[in-house]
Amino acid sequence: MNLVLRPLKIASIAEAFTLIILLFIAVPLKRLFSLPEAVSIVGPIHGFAFLFYVVIVVFYYFKGHVSIISAIKLVVAAFIPFGAFFLSSVFQTSK
């Protein structure tokens, strides 16, 4: 793995985990067990992680470490549960 892209990969995985926790743990707790507090706690954490992740992707794009296509793939994958885990090719090489 390209060491320059390591922080981006860590941010990608962290964002993916927050999405998975939100969708597969917090939302079912809210809907099935009437615990809206779960979404109230995990939702903002995921929101912060997502915004931080997008800022990092943009930073790496402007620094020239990822191409525009890779940056778009990274942001789109953030909307798909488990999407970040399928983009390992982006982290193998830099621009």
N, C-alpha and C positions, 0 to 999 in steps of 0.2 A: 504494500500500500504506500502511496505517496504520502510522506510525513507532513507535507505542507497542508494536505487536505484532511488530516486527522481531526482537527477541531470541527470541521464541517461534518464529518461522518458522525462524530459524537453528538453533535446538535441534531442531526437527522434521526439518529436512533432515539434520542431523548424525546423528540417531538413525536415520533411514531409511537413510543410507549405511552405518552400522555393521551394520544388519540385512542389507542386501544383500550386504555383504562376507562376513558370517558365513555366510549361506545359500548363496551362489553361488560363493564362493572357498574359505573355510576348511573347510566341511563336505565339499565334493568332494575337497579335498586330503587330508582325513582318511580318507575312505572309499575313494577310488580309488588314492591313492598312499601310504597308510599313514603319513600325517604328522599325528599327533594334536596336535602342537605348534601347528599353525595354529589349531585351535579353542581350545587352551589360552591362546593369546595374544589372539585376537579376541573370544572369548566374554566374558571379564571387561570388556574395553573396551566391548562392546555393552551388557553389564549395567549398567555405570556410566552410559553414555549414556542408556539407557532410564529408569533411576531418576531421573537428573537431569532428563530431559524431563518425566516425570510430576510431579515437584516444581514445575517451571516452569508446567506447565498448571494445577495446583492453585493456585499463587500468582496467576496471571492471573485465574483464576476468582474467588478471594476478593477480589482488587482490583477486580473488576467489569468487567474488560476483555473477558472472553468469557462467554457464557451457559453454562448447564449443558449444553445440547444440544451446543454447539460443543466444550466440554471433553470430553464423552463421545465425540464424533466424532474428536477429536484423539487420545485414548487408544486407541480401537479401531483407528484407522488405523495406529498404531504396531505393531500385531501383523500387519499385512498388508504384504508386500514392495511397495514403490512406493506404498503407501497415502498417505503424507504428500504426495506430489506431486499428488494429486487433490483436496486440500482448500484450494485457493487462495481459495475464497470466504470461508473463515473469517478469512483474514488481510486481506481487503479492508475490512471494517467492524468496528467494535468493538460491544459490547453496547448 
